[in-house]
Structures are given as C-alpha cells and as structure tokens.
Amino acid sequence: MTVEVAGNVIRLRGVCAAEDAETLLSRLQAAPESEIDVTACRHLHGAVAQVLLAFRPSVRGMAEDIFLRDWVIPNLAAPR
C-alpha cells in the first residue's frame, strides 16, 4: 500500500498512482489536520498532487520525486 496511516501521519511510499488519490482524499477528509510524510515517495501521480494542493497539509521529509520536491511541496506552503 502506498498510502499508510499511523496516528495523525499519512505516509506516501513508493510509486503513488492515480488510484491512491481517492485513498488520500478520504484520509484527509476524515482527518484534515494530518501531516504527510513523503520521505519514501519515489513518484507522485498528478491526481495525488491535486489532493495535496487542495488540502495543503503539513508535509515532512524530502521526497525522491523531483516533481513533488521542486513543485508541489513549495506550493503547499505558498499563500492561497
């Protein structure tokens, strides 16, 4: 499983495909205060990035995925 929940931390692991967006969405809807750990994320599908950009959760770790590291995470901290 690429979306794992441990308490208030949601870990994105490995290759997060389009179908993972629905899982992430439901987890963030249930607990919007959750923190996202991207340390083990190697690839992020655009649908998953859209969920992150919609909720703008706190993110920790440095992802291997260049798109996530260089574009998504900096925009999560940007003002709306």
Buried (B, 14 or more C-beta within 10 A) or exposed (E): EBBBBEEEEBBBBEEBEEEBBEBBBEBBEEBEEBBBBBEBBBBBBEBBBBBBBEBBBEBEBEBBBEBBBEEBBEEBEEEE
